Amino acid sequence: MLQRTPFLVGETHGILSRPENAVRASSDRFGWTSLYASMQRELPYEGRFPAVKDQLIVQHIDGPVTIDRLNGDSAERCAVPAGGLHLFPGGLDSASV
């Protein structure tokens, strides 16, 4: 049987590790192998994030939140309502602008 290693924060896009984000909970200590989950309070930020193999799904607890992000080479702005989701696809670089 293939032994799987835990899926830890180091395998994620790096958004959680930004110093302005206050982590409230994460799955690091549970040893999960195919899912990483976290809850944090994020302040507005800009950043570019290298591709990772996994998808990032963000659910906004508060809202609406205005998000400016790059989609390929073009910037797009969207408003995400409270409870809304947005997705950063795996295998693609991403950015928040």
C-alpha positions in Angstrom: 0.0 0.0 0.0 1.3 3.5 -0.9 1.9 5.6 2.1 0.8 9.2 1.6 2.4 12.1 3.3 0.3 14.9 5.0 -0.8 17.8 2.8 0.7 20.8 4.7 0.7 24.5 4.2 4.0 24.4 2.3 2.2 22.8 -0.6 -0.3 25.5 -1.0 -0.2 28.8 -3.0 1.4 30.7 0.0 -1.5 33.1 0.6 -1.9 31.7 4.1 1.7 32.4 5.0 1.5 36.1 4.2 2.3 38.1 7.4 -0.9 40.3 7.3 -3.2 37.2 7.5 -4.3 36.0 10.9 -4.7 32.2 10.8 -7.6 31.1 13.0 -7.5 27.3 12.2 -5.8 24.9 9.8 -5.6 21.2 9.1 -1.8 21.0 9.6 -2.1 18.9 12.7 -4.6 16.3 11.4 -2.3 14.5 9.0 -4.8 14.8 6.1 -3.3 13.6 2.8 -5.6 15.0 0.1 -7.0 18.2 1.5 -5.7 21.3 3.2 -8.2 23.5 5.0 -7.7 26.8 6.8 -9.7 29.7 8.2 -8.1 33.1 8.3 -8.7 36.8 8.4 -7.1 38.4 5.4 -6.3 42.0 4.9 -6.2 43.4 1.3 -2.9 42.5 -0.5 -1.2 42.2 -3.8 0.9 39.3 -4.8 1.9 36.8 -7.4 1.8 33.1 -6.6 3.5 30.3 -8.6 1.5 27.4 -9.8 0.9 24.4 -7.5 -0.7 21.2 -8.6 -3.8 21.6 -6.5 -6.8 23.9 -6.8 -7.5 26.6 -4.2 -11.1 27.2 -3.4 -11.9 30.3 -1.3 -15.2 30.8 0.5 -15.8 34.3 1.8 -17.6 34.3 5.1 -18.0 38.1 5.0 -18.9 40.2 2.0 -19.3 41.5 -0.4 -15.6 41.5 -1.1 -14.1 43.1 -4.3 -11.4 41.0 -5.8 -8.9 42.2 -8.5 -7.0 39.3 -10.0 -5.2 38.4 -13.2 -6.8 36.0 -15.6 -3.9 35.2 -18.0 -2.5 38.6 -18.9 -5.7 40.6 -18.3 -6.9 42.0 -14.9 -10.5 41.3 -13.9 -12.5 42.6 -11.0 -15.4 40.8 -9.4 -17.5 41.2 -6.3 -17.9 38.0 -4.2 -20.9 38.0 -1.8 -20.8 36.7 1.7 -20.7 32.9 1.4 -19.5 33.1 -2.2 -16.7 31.0 -3.7 -13.9 31.6 -6.1 -11.3 29.2 -7.5 -7.6 29.4 -8.3 -7.0 26.6 -10.8 -4.2 24.1 -10.1 -1.2 24.2 -12.5 -1.5 27.9 -13.3 0.3 30.9 -11.8 -2.1 33.3 -10.1 -2.0 36.8 -8.8 -4.1 39.2 -6.7 -3.7 42.8 -8.0 
